[in-house]
Amino acid sequence: MFNKILIANRGEIAVRIIRTCREMGIKTVVVYSQADEDSLPVRLADEAVCIGPAPATQSYLMIERIISVAEIGDVDAIHPGYGFLSENPQFAQICKDCKIEFIGPTAEQMSAMGDKASARETMRKAGVPVTPGSNNVVLSEDAALEEAHKLGYPVIIKATAGGGGRGMRVAHNDASLIQGFHAAMTEAERAFGNGDVYIEKFIENPKHIEVQIIADKFGNVVCLGERDCSLQRRHQKLIEESPSPSISPALRKKLYEAAIKAAKAVGYTSAGTIEFLVSGNNFYFMEMNTRVQVEHTVTEMVSGLDIIREQIRIAAGERLSVQQKQIALRGCAIECRINAENPYCNFAPSPGTLTFYSAPGGPGVRVDSHVYAGYRIPPHYDSMISKLIVYAATREEAVARCRRALDEYLIEGVPTTIPFEHFLIETPEFMSGNYDTTLIERLMKGGYFEQQTAIRKELAK
């Protein structure tokens, strides 16, 4: 087992990794930017090294600086968390070349699944259903129009690299296709340094279901169930739950089989997530995330497994701690991403100082966060400041617990998404479990959110 691990990340995921390392008796080193000097990971880690100014391009994305800290600190491995360099095959390869274990898949596996166009082709050959679309990168307006006419509108233009909803545009006609084609390429180039795009048939009103797998270096692959991530705004997830409240046991079985088939198709190792679009009884491969997910927590709650621990054990050359027959998924878990954003102002990011902070507690409540009273939220990074996760034996109990925990969550100094998420879990669609990826946008367009906001403001007087 490793003696010391460097965490090449920040925020709540850095804290999350530190906690598991401490339980495993592993020392930790965190790298941080000048903006994160007073952050909780810096305070909790055994060692902390500043690697540059606030912008990520001058700190958290500086591979040579991170490797230098790792070599000077004599670490055995690097955990990249999510975001930043977590899905950068060059970083994984450099770690290997420097005899530092990368806690994640190999560079080859990452490349195979990181490029969405080539991943689609790999899945097609493996017999995993994929959304109808272009087999290769689309390089010109004429090629984009030809593909769109073949598929029929609406279509979606997607960047082959990256994620988080960037480099994606939906088109319903030729004019919006041409505009979206150039906009997606420009955004992708700016965000990922790769402007390549491909085109798929746009599946209307789908559910976004992802399946968590873990795989060791001995060919063992285990499925840890699914998460329903359909509650999104502009392709950004807000609330996730496990299990999905609306898919049948038969469909669930097919999704699990497809996810395992997908992982084995590339000889995958480490934790990974296979994402699917589900429409009725049909499902289509969307992408694979070759890292730990933000929402891995709900899977941990229903499976009882520490996914970060499994990642570390796999990287150290150990076998999975469990076999598929030992996995027993129980109860229901729900996660709310708490963002420093103003839901009354089009969810504008709201950096600033937290003047008061009190997290909820009690049975079945977990909060993964890196903030505290007096903490200054910097404007340079993602706006998520914590994750509220609740667990209960039934979905009805989990929803009630989530409502109670959101009521208890007290944050002052900056606006947060807590009021919006409280509103969201009380909608009839969420309560029934009958929702899809269009719910939030439909509610907001229909004025439902404004109505509920007015009611809340009136009650607060």
C-alpha positions in Angstrom: 0.0 0.0 0.0 1.1 3.6 -0.6 2.8 5.6 2.1 2.0 9.1 0.7 -0.4 10.4 -1.8 -0.5 13.8 -3.5 -4.0 15.2 -4.2 -4.0 17.3 -7.4 -7.2 19.1 -6.7 -9.0 21.4 -4.4 -12.3 21.9 -2.6 -14.6 19.2 -1.2 -13.1 16.4 -3.3 -9.7 17.1 -1.8 -11.2 16.9 1.7 -13.0 13.7 0.7 -9.7 12.1 -0.4 -7.8 13.2 2.6 -10.4 11.6 4.9 -10.1 8.2 3.3 -6.3 8.4 3.2 -6.2 9.2 6.9 -8.4 6.2 7.7 -6.1 4.1 5.6 -3.0 5.4 7.4 -1.7 7.2 4.3 -0.1 10.6 4.5 -1.3 13.3 2.2 0.2 16.2 0.3 -2.1 18.9 -1.3 -1.1 21.4 -3.9 -3.0 24.7 -3.8 -3.2 28.1 -5.5 -2.7 31.4 -3.8 -6.5 31.8 -3.7 -6.9 28.6 -1.7 -4.3 29.4 1.0 -6.9 29.4 3.8 -8.9 26.4 2.4 -9.8 23.4 4.5 -7.7 20.9 2.4 -4.6 22.9 3.2 -5.4 22.8 6.9 -6.2 19.1 6.9 -3.4 17.6 4.8 -0.1 16.5 6.3 1.7 18.7 3.8 0.6 21.6 1.6 2.5 23.3 -1.2 1.5 26.4 -3.1 2.0 26.0 -6.9 0.9 29.3 -8.3 -1.6 32.2 -8.7 -5.4 31.8 -8.6 -6.2 31.0 -12.2 -6.2 27.2 -12.7 -4.1 27.6 -15.9 -1.3 28.9 -13.6 -1.8 26.4 -10.8 -4.1 23.3 -10.8 -3.4 22.7 -14.5 0.3 23.1 -14.3 1.5 19.5 -14.7 5.2 20.2 -14.4 4.7 22.0 -11.0 2.5 19.2 -9.6 5.1 16.6 -10.7 7.9 18.6 -9.1 6.0 18.7 -5.8 5.4 15.0 -6.1 9.0 14.2 -6.7 10.3 16.5 -4.0 7.7 15.2 -1.5 8.6 11.6 -2.4 5.0 10.6 -2.9 3.9 7.1 -4.2 0.8 8.2 -6.1 -1.3 11.1 -7.2 -5.1 11.3 -6.9 -6.5 13.8 -9.4 -10.1 13.9 -8.0 -12.5 15.2 -10.7 -12.2 18.1 -13.1 -8.8 19.8 -13.8 -6.3 17.0 -14.8 -8.5 14.0 -13.8 -9.2 13.0 -17.4 -6.0 14.2 -19.0 -4.2 11.2 -20.5 -0.9 13.2 -20.9 -0.9 13.7 -17.1 -1.6 10.0 -16.4 1.3 9.1 -18.8 3.7 11.6 -17.2 2.9 10.1 -13.8 3.7 6.6 -15.1 7.0 7.8 -16.8 8.0 9.4 -13.5 7.3 6.1 -11.6 4.4 7.7 -9.7 1.1 5.8 -9.6 -1.8 7.6 -11.2 -5.0 6.8 -9.2 -7.3 6.2 -12.1 -7.2 4.4 -15.4 -4.3 4.2 -17.8 -3.6 6.9 -20.3 -4.6 4.5 -23.1 -7.9 3.7 -21.4 -8.6 7.3 -20.8 -7.9 8.3 -24.4 -10.1 5.5 -25.7 -13.1 6.7 -23.7 -12.2 10.4 -23.3 -12.7 11.2 -27.0 -16.5 10.9 -27.3 -16.5 10.2 -31.1 -14.0 7.3 -30.8 -15.8 6.1 -27.6 -19.0 5.8 -29.5 -17.3 3.7 -32.2 -15.8 1.5 -29.5 -19.2 1.0 -27.8 -20.8 0.3 -31.2 -18.3 -2.5 -31.9 -18.8 -3.9 -28.3 -22.6 -4.2 -28.8 -23.5 -1.3 -26.5 -26.4 0.8 -27.9 -25.4 4.2 -29.0 -27.4 7.2 -30.1 -27.7 7.5 -33.9 -25.1 10.0 -35.2 -21.9 10.6 -37.1 -19.2 7.9 -36.9 -16.4 10.5 -37.1 -15.6 14.1 -36.3 -17.6 16.6 -38.4 -15.1 19.0 -40.0 -17.2 21.4 -42.1 -20.6 23.1 -42.5 -21.5 20.9 -45.5 -20.6 17.8 -43.6 -22.7 18.9 -40.6 -25.7 19.7 -42.8 -25.4 16.3 -44.6 -25.3 14.5 -41.2 -28.2 16.5 -39.8 -30.4 15.9 -42.9 -29.6 12.2 -42.7 -30.6 12.0 -39.0 -33.5 14.4 -39.1 -33.9 17.4 -36.8 -33.5 18.0 -33.9 -29.8 17.1 -33.6 -27.2 17.9 -31.0 -23.7 19.0 -31.7 -21.1 17.8 -29.2 -17.5 18.4 -28.4 -15.4 15.2 -28.6 -13.4 16.3 -25.5 -14.4 17.5 -22.1 -17.8 17.6 -20.5 -20.0 19.7 -18.1 -22.3 20.7 -20.9 -19.7 22.8 -22.7 -19.3 22.5 -26.4 -22.9 21.4 -26.9 -25.6 22.9 -29.0 -29.1 21.7 -30.0 -30.3 22.5 -33.5 -33.8 22.3 -34.9 -33.1 23.6 -38.5 -30.3 24.4 -40.9 -29.8 28.0 -39.6 -29.4 26.9 -35.9 -27.2 24.0 -37.0 -24.7 26.3 -38.7 -24.7 28.7 -35.8 -24.5 25.9 -33.2 -21.7 24.1 -35.2 -19.4 27.1 -35.0 -20.4 28.0 -31.4 -19.8 24.5 -30.2 -16.3 24.3 -31.8 -15.3 27.7 -30.5 -16.5 26.9 -26.9 -14.8 23.5 -27.0 -11.5 24.9 -28.3 -11.6 27.5 -25.5 -12.5 25.1 -22.8 -10.6 21.9 -23.7 -8.0 23.0 -26.3 -9.8 20.7 -28.8 -12.5 22.1 -31.1 -13.5 18.8 -32.7 -17.3 18.1 -32.7 -19.6 15.3 -33.8 -23.4 15.2 -34.3 -26.0 13.0 -32.8 -29.8 12.6 -33.1 -31.2 14.7 -30.2 -33.3 12.4 -27.9 -36.1 14.5 -26.6 -37.3 14.4 -23.0 -34.8 11.6 -21.9 -33.7 10.5 -18.5 -30.0 10.7 -17.7 -29.0 7.5 -16.0 -25.4 6.6 -15.1 -24.0 3.3 -13.9 -21.1 3.2 -11.5 -18.5 0.5 -12.1 -15.2 -0.4 -10.4 -12.6 -2.6 -12.0 -9.2 -3.9 -10.8 -6.1 -4.9 -12.7 -7.0 -8.6 -12.7 -10.0 -8.3 -15.0 -12.6 -8.1 -12.3 -15.5 -5.6 -13.0 -18.2 -4.9 -10.5 -21.4 -2.8 -11.0 -22.5 -0.6 -8.0 -25.9 0.3 -9.3 -27.3 3.4 -11.1 -27.8 7.0 -10.4 -30.6 9.2 -11.8 -29.0 12.5 -12.8 -31.9 13.9 -14.8 -32.4 17.0 -12.7 -30.1 19.4 -14.7 -30.0 23.0 -15.7 -28.0 23.7 -18.8 -26.5 20.3 -18.7 -25.3 20.9 -15.1 -26.6 18.4 -12.6 -28.3 19.8 -9.4 -29.8 16.8 -7.7 -29.0 13.1 -8.1 -30.5 10.0 -6.5 -29.9 6.3 -6.3 -31.6 4.1 -7.3 -33.6 5.7 -10.2 -37.3 5.9 -9.1 -38.7 5.3 -12.6 -36.8 2.5 -14.4 -38.0 -1.1 -14.4 -36.0 -4.0 -13.0 -35.7 -5.4 -16.5 -34.3 -2.2 -17.9 -32.0 -1.8 -14.9 -30.5 -5.3 -15.6 -29.8 -4.3 -19.2 -28.1 -1.1 -18.2 -25.9 -2.9 -15.8 -24.9 -5.5 -18.4 -24.2 -2.8 -20.9 -22.0 -0.9 -18.4 -19.9 -3.9 -17.6 -19.6 -4.7 -21.3 -18.4 -1.1 -22.0 -15.8 -1.3 -19.2 -14.5 -4.6 -20.4 -14.3 -3.4 -24.0 -11.4 -1.1 -23.1 -9.9 -3.3 -20.3 -10.9 -0.5 -17.9 -9.4 -0.2 -14.4 -10.3 2.0 -11.4 -13.7 3.7 -10.8 -15.6 4.8 -13.8 -19.1 5.9 -14.8 -21.0 4.9 -17.9 -23.7 7.5 -18.8 -26.8 6.6 -20.7 -29.8 8.5 -22.1 -33.0 6.5 -21.5 -36.2 7.0 -23.5 -39.0 4.6 -22.6 -37.5 1.1 -22.7 -34.7 2.2 -25.0 -31.3 3.4 -23.8 -28.2 4.8 -25.5 -24.6 5.1 -24.5 -23.7 8.8 -24.0 -20.2 8.9 -22.6 -17.9 7.4 -20.0 -16.4 9.4 -17.2 -13.0 8.0 -16.4 -12.7 9.4 -12.9 -14.6 9.6 -9.7 -17.9 11.5 -10.1 -19.2 14.4 -8.0 -22.2 12.2 -7.2 -20.3 9.1 -6.2 -21.6 9.7 -2.7 -25.1 8.5 -3.3 -23.7 5.2 -4.6 -21.5 4.9 -1.5 -24.6 5.4 0.7 -26.7 2.6 -1.0 -23.8 0.2 -1.5 -21.9 0.8 1.8 -18.6 0.9 -0.2 -16.0 3.6 -0.1 -15.2 4.3 -3.7 -12.2 6.4 -3.0 -10.7 3.6 -1.0 -11.4 1.1 -3.8 -9.6 3.5 -6.3 -6.6 3.6 -4.0 -6.5 -0.1 -3.5 -6.8 -0.8 -7.2 -4.0 1.6 -8.0 -1.8 -0.1 -5.5 -2.3 -3.4 -7.4 -4.8 -5.0 -5.0 -7.9 -6.9 -6.0 -11.4 -5.5 -5.6 -12.6 -5.9 -2.0 -15.9 -7.3 -3.1 -17.4 -9.5 -5.8 -20.6 -8.8 -7.7 -22.6 -11.3 -5.7 -21.6 -9.5 -2.5 -23.0 -6.2 -3.6 -26.4 -5.6 -2.0 -27.9 -2.2 -2.8 -30.2 -1.0 0.0 -32.4 2.1 0.6 -32.4 5.4 -1.3 -29.9 8.2 -1.3 -30.3 11.8 -2.6 -27.6 14.4 -3.2 -28.2 18.1 -3.6 -25.3 20.2 -4.9 -25.1 23.4 -3.0 -23.7 26.1 -5.2 -22.8 29.7 -4.4 -25.2 31.0 -7.0 -28.1 33.3 -6.9 -31.2 31.4 -8.1 -33.2 34.7 -8.2 -30.7 36.2 -10.7 -30.4 33.5 -13.4 -28.1 31.5 -11.1 -25.2 34.0 -11.3 -22.1 32.9 -9.4 -21.9 34.6 -6.1 -18.3 34.5 -4.7 -17.8 36.2 -1.3 -17.3 35.6 2.4 -19.5 33.2 4.4 -20.5 35.2 7.5 -22.4 32.3 9.0 -22.3 28.6 8.2 -24.1 25.7 10.0 -24.4 22.3 8.2 -27.3 20.0 8.9 -26.9 16.7 10.8 -28.9 13.9 12.4 -29.6 10.3 11.2 -28.8 9.6 7.5 -27.4 13.0 6.7 -23.9 13.5 5.2 -22.3 16.8 4.1 -19.2 16.8 2.0 -17.8 20.4 2.0 -14.6 22.5 2.2 -16.2 25.7 3.6 -16.6 27.2 7.0 -17.8 30.4 8.6 -15.4 33.2 7.6 -14.3 31.3 4.4 -14.0 33.4 1.3 -15.3 31.8 -1.8 -12.9 32.7 -4.6 -14.4 33.7 -8.0 -11.9 31.6 -10.0 -13.4 28.1 -9.8 -16.6 26.1 -9.9 -19.3 27.5 -7.7 -20.1 24.3 -5.8 -19.4 24.7 -2.1 -20.9 21.5 -0.7 -22.9 18.4 -1.3 -25.8 17.5 0.9 -26.4 13.7 0.9 -29.3 12.0 2.7 -30.1 8.3 3.1 -33.1 6.4 4.2 -34.7 3.0 3.8 -37.3 4.2 1.4 -37.5 7.0 -1.2 -40.4 8.7 0.6 -38.3 8.8 3.8 -35.3 10.1 1.9 -37.2 12.9 0.4 -38.6 13.9 3.8 -35.1 13.8 5.2 -33.7 15.9 2.4 -36.4 18.5 3.0 -35.6 18.6 6.7 -31.8 18.8 6.0 -32.3 21.7 3.5 -34.3 23.5 6.2 -31.5 23.1 8.6 -28.7 24.2 6.2 -27.9 27.8 7.2 -25.5 29.8 5.1 -25.2 33.6 5.2 -23.0 36.0 3.3 -23.7 34.7 -0.2 -26.8 33.5 -2.0 -27.0 29.7 -2.6 -29.1 27.2 -4.5 -30.7 25.9 -1.3 -34.0 27.6 -1.8 -34.3 26.4 -5.4 -33.5 22.8 -4.4 -36.1 23.0 -1.6 -38.6 24.1 -4.2 -37.5 21.4 -6.7 -37.9 18.4 -4.4 -41.5 19.5 -3.5 -42.7 19.6 -7.1 -45.2 16.9 -8.0 -42.8 15.6 -10.7 -40.0 15.0 -8.3 -42.2 13.6 -5.6 -43.6 11.0 -8.0 -40.2 10.2 -9.5 -41.6 11.0 -13.0 -39.1 13.6 -14.3 -36.6 13.9 -17.1 -33.8 16.2 -18.1 -36.3 18.9 -19.3 -38.1 19.4 -16.0 -36.1 22.3 -14.6 -36.2 24.3 -17.8 -39.9 23.6 -18.3 -40.7 24.7 -14.7 -38.8 27.9 -15.1 -40.3 28.8 -18.5 -43.7 28.1 -17.1 -43.2 30.7 -14.4 -43.6 28.0 -11.7 -40.3 28.9 -10.1 -41.2 32.6 -10.0 -44.5 31.8 -8.4 -42.9 29.7 -5.7 -40.2 32.3 -5.2 -42.9 35.0 -4.6 -44.6 32.8 -2.1 -41.4 32.2 -0.2 -40.5 35.9 -0.1 -44.0 36.7 1.2 -43.7 34.1 3.9 -40.3 35.4 4.9 -41.6 38.9 5.7 
